[in-house]
Amino acid sequence: MKKIIPLATILLIAACGEAQKNETTTLTGNWIEVMPSNPQIIQGVTLNADGSASSIGMATLLYESWKQEENSIILNGKSVGNGQTISFSDTLDIISHTTDSLILGKYGMYRREYYRVDNPESVKPFNVLDSLRKQPDAGPVVKDIYKGTLPAASCPGIEYTITIHHQEHSGDGVFQASLNYLEAENGKDKCYNIYGRQYTLRGDASDKNATVIQLVPFDGSETMNFRKTEGKLEMLDKDMKKIDSKLNYTLKKSN
């Protein structure tokens, strides 16, 4: 005996299917995170219709793919830093979304708010010097620039240009790190900028008297640590240890 499905039910199923499709489609695009406490930071994610994803303004947190499952979004990618590359998968609740806004959360503990932009490059970066906390007796602001190409697991290498601004008589300051991933996207380079605070620490895992330059990004991504010697910065791992490799992990001062 054939089961007859009422026309109204068929229309309801079709409507629900179309609503789900539209909801998924609405999520595609470029999303910039709203950061009231750090309005100078430009970061976010691009969600493409084919399920691929990419980071906006984040050099160490690299989104690669995404998918929607009911009222959740799953973001997959790699965390890169201190000579290590770690894959991750992050599931976030979709609290609400419209054509121009998206709010994500997790376990009810925190929320991330985003707004849509047509072109992420049209969102202008800020001048990191504006966030330098100047002391009246610490002297004029000076600039140190370090450059070098360091190894990477996902591309032939990463060209680092780290610019540190600090007062002459202060060991702490602010930094801008330009990370150019060689041939990272279809054979083309991909460049990211990171901004944050720079601190001078004493001692690492092997030498209690070593001078360590610590770079803490504003966007909450992974902290970078370098042992400072005359005219050089040598990258350390997350445990403040020298990276055990024959490859080059040293940046040289260029100014």
C-alpha distance (Angstrom), angle and dihedral (degrees) to the residues before:
residue distance angle dihedral
M1 . . .
K2 3.78 . .
K3 3.76 117.9 .
I4 3.79 113.2 -130.0
I5 3.79 115.1 -143.6
P6 3.80 114.1 -154.2
L7 3.80 116.0 -116.1
A8 3.81 90.7 -122.7
T9 3.81 90.3 58.4
I10 3.80 91.5 49.9
L11 3.79 90.7 50.9
L12 3.81 90.8 47.9
I13 3.82 92.1 51.5
A14 3.80 90.8 47.9
A15 3.79 91.4 48.0
C16 3.81 92.1 50.1
G17 3.80 90.5 49.1
E18 3.78 91.1 50.4
A19 3.82 91.6 46.8
Q20 3.79 90.1 52.4
K21 3.80 90.0 49.5
N22 3.78 92.5 49.3
E23 3.80 91.0 47.2
T24 3.79 91.7 54.2
T25 3.79 91.8 45.1
T26 3.80 90.6 51.3
L27 3.80 90.1 60.9
T28 3.79 94.1 60.3
G29 3.79 115.9 98.5
N30 3.80 141.7 60.0
W31 3.81 115.0 -44.4
I32 3.83 123.1 -167.5
E33 3.80 117.4 -161.6
V34 3.81 117.7 -121.5
M35 3.82 108.2 -128.9
P36 3.83 110.5 177.4
S37 3.81 93.9 179.5
N38 3.82 92.4 48.2
P39 3.81 106.9 30.0
Q40 3.80 89.4 161.7
I41 3.81 91.8 68.2
I42 3.80 117.6 94.0
Q43 3.78 112.3 -164.9
G44 3.77 138.6 134.4
V45 3.78 145.1 113.8
T46 3.80 139.1 -81.7
L47 3.82 114.2 -139.8
N48 3.80 112.6 -161.8
A49 3.80 125.8 -157.9
D50 3.83 91.8 -120.3
G51 3.82 91.4 61.2
S52 3.79 96.2 -101.2
A53 3.80 121.1 125.5
S54 3.79 138.6 -170.0
S55 3.79 136.5 -167.3
I56 3.78 124.6 -108.7
G57 3.80 114.6 -146.0
M58 3.82 95.9 -14.5
A59 3.79 118.9 110.4
T60 3.78 99.5 177.3
L61 3.81 100.1 40.1
L62 3.80 105.6 60.3
Y63 3.80 117.6 -174.5
E64 3.81 114.4 -154.1
S65 3.81 108.3 168.8
W66 3.79 143.6 3.1
K67 3.77 142.1 -170.9
Q68 3.77 137.6 -177.9
E69 3.79 122.4 -127.0
E70 3.80 112.1 -174.8
N71 3.82 105.1 -64.3
S72 3.80 96.1 -8.4
I73 3.78 136.3 79.6
I74 3.80 122.3 -149.6
L75 3.81 117.1 -151.8
N76 3.80 119.0 -166.2
G77 3.77 129.0 -171.7
K78 3.78 147.3 105.5
S79 3.79 134.4 -70.2
V80 3.80 110.5 -143.8
G81 3.79 125.6 -167.0
N82 3.79 146.8 111.9
G83 3.79 91.6 23.2
Q84 3.81 93.6 -55.1
T85 3.81 133.6 106.7
I86 3.82 117.1 -160.3
S87 3.81 124.7 -176.2
F88 3.80 117.4 -135.2
S89 3.80 140.5 -176.0
D90 3.81 117.9 -159.9
T91 3.82 122.4 -169.4
L92 3.81 115.0 -159.4
D93 3.80 131.3 -178.1
I94 3.80 116.7 -118.1
I95 3.79 101.3 -131.7
S96 3.79 94.6 176.3
H97 3.77 141.0 -27.4
T98 3.77 138.7 -176.6
T99 3.78 132.7 174.5
D100 3.81 90.8 -77.7
S101 3.82 106.2 23.7
L102 3.79 138.1 52.8
I103 3.81 129.4 -174.3
L104 3.81 119.7 -167.6
G105 3.80 128.9 -177.4
K106 3.78 143.6 173.0
Y107 3.81 129.3 -141.0
G108 3.79 88.5 -24.9
M109 3.82 87.8 -76.7
Y110 3.78 101.0 109.5
R111 3.79 142.9 1.1
R112 3.78 133.3 -143.8
E113 3.78 118.1 -157.6
Y114 3.81 121.9 -159.8
Y115 3.78 137.3 -177.8
R116 3.79 126.0 -154.8
V117 3.82 123.2 -115.1
D118 3.79 129.2 -176.4
N119 3.80 94.8 -141.9
P120 3.84 120.6 21.9
E121 3.81 90.6 -162.7
S122 3.81 89.6 64.1
V123 3.82 89.3 66.6
K124 3.79 102.3 91.0
P125 3.81 120.6 -133.6
F126 3.76 119.4 -127.3
N127 3.80 130.7 -118.6
V128 3.80 106.9 -99.5
L129 3.82 90.2 -150.9
D130 3.80 88.2 71.4
S131 3.82 88.5 71.0
L132 3.83 96.3 49.9
R133 3.81 110.2 119.8
K134 3.79 101.8 -138.9
Q135 3.79 123.3 -155.2
P136 3.82 117.2 -150.8
D137 3.82 94.1 -132.6
A138 3.83 100.0 38.6
G139 3.80 97.2 88.9
P140 3.80 132.6 -124.5
V141 3.80 124.0 -27.5
V142 3.80 114.2 -96.0
K143 3.79 130.9 -170.8
D144 3.80 130.0 -137.4
I145 3.81 120.9 -170.0
Y146 3.81 124.4 -164.3
K147 3.80 124.9 -174.0
G148 3.77 138.6 -178.0
T149 3.79 146.1 123.8
L150 3.80 114.3 -104.4
P151 3.82 129.7 -170.8
A152 3.80 122.5 -90.9
A153 3.79 132.6 -170.7
S154 3.81 95.9 -143.6
C155 3.83 101.4 43.8
P156 3.84 140.9 16.5
G157 3.79 91.2 -84.5
I158 3.80 147.3 -48.9
E159 3.80 121.6 -104.8
Y160 3.80 107.5 -143.5
T161 3.79 123.8 -158.8
I162 3.80 110.1 176.8
T163 3.79 118.0 -175.3
I164 3.81 116.1 -169.5
H165 3.81 122.4 -167.6
H166 3.80 118.0 -164.8
Q167 3.76 139.1 145.3
E168 3.79 116.1 -93.2
H169 3.81 94.7 -110.8
S170 3.80 97.7 37.1
G171 3.79 129.0 83.6
D172 3.80 93.5 -156.4
G173 3.78 129.2 72.6
V174 3.80 144.4 123.4
F175 3.79 131.3 -71.3
Q176 3.76 145.0 -158.8
A177 3.80 117.5 -154.6
S178 3.79 118.4 -165.5
L179 3.81 110.3 -161.9
N180 3.79 115.3 -169.4
Y181 3.82 111.5 -167.7
L182 3.80 106.5 -152.4
E183 3.82 116.1 -128.8
A184 3.81 89.3 -15.7
E185 3.82 99.2 144.9
N186 3.80 117.8 44.0
G187 3.78 90.6 -37.0
K188 3.81 93.9 -47.7
D189 3.79 127.7 112.8
K190 3.81 119.4 -106.6
C191 3.80 119.2 -154.6
Y192 3.81 128.2 -160.4
N193 3.79 131.1 -177.8
I194 3.80 124.0 -145.2
Y195 3.80 124.1 -167.2
G196 3.78 129.4 -168.8
R197 3.78 150.2 111.4
Q198 3.79 125.6 -51.7
Y199 3.79 123.2 -146.7
T200 3.80 131.9 -174.6
L201 3.82 113.0 -137.4
R202 3.77 132.3 -175.2
G203 3.81 119.1 -127.0
D204 3.79 137.6 8.7
A205 3.82 133.7 -152.1
S206 3.81 94.7 -73.3
D207 3.81 104.4 28.2
K208 3.79 123.1 38.6
N209 3.81 90.2 -163.6
A210 3.80 97.3 50.2
T211 3.79 118.7 120.9
V212 3.79 110.9 -124.2
I213 3.79 125.1 -165.5
Q214 3.80 109.5 -152.5
L215 3.81 120.9 -163.8
V216 3.82 115.5 -161.6
P217 3.84 112.8 -171.3
F218 3.79 119.5 -137.4
D219 3.82 90.0 -134.8
G220 3.81 93.6 63.9
S221 3.80 94.7 -112.8
E222 3.78 122.0 140.0
T223 3.80 119.1 -48.9
M224 3.81 115.9 -120.1
N225 3.81 121.9 -142.6
F226 3.80 126.9 -165.3
R227 3.79 132.0 -179.5
K228 3.79 107.6 -130.3
T229 3.79 120.8 -141.2
E230 3.79 130.7 159.8
G231 3.80 104.8 -44.7
K232 3.81 94.3 -21.3
L233 3.81 143.0 93.0
E234 3.82 116.9 -157.0
M235 3.81 115.4 -163.0
L236 3.82 117.1 -121.8
D237 3.79 127.6 -161.4
K238 3.81 124.4 -111.6
D239 3.82 90.3 -84.8
M240 3.82 91.8 55.3
K241 3.80 90.7 -107.5
K242 3.77 127.7 136.0
I243 3.81 110.1 -99.2
D244 3.80 108.7 -105.5
S245 3.79 100.4 -129.9
K246 3.79 141.2 106.4
L247 3.80 89.1 -134.4
N248 3.79 122.9 99.6
Y249 3.81 116.4 -90.3
T250 3.81 97.0 161.6
L251 3.80 129.5 108.8
K252 3.80 120.4 -158.9
K253 3.78 127.3 -142.5
S254 3.79 110.2 -110.0
N255 3.81 103.4 -173.4
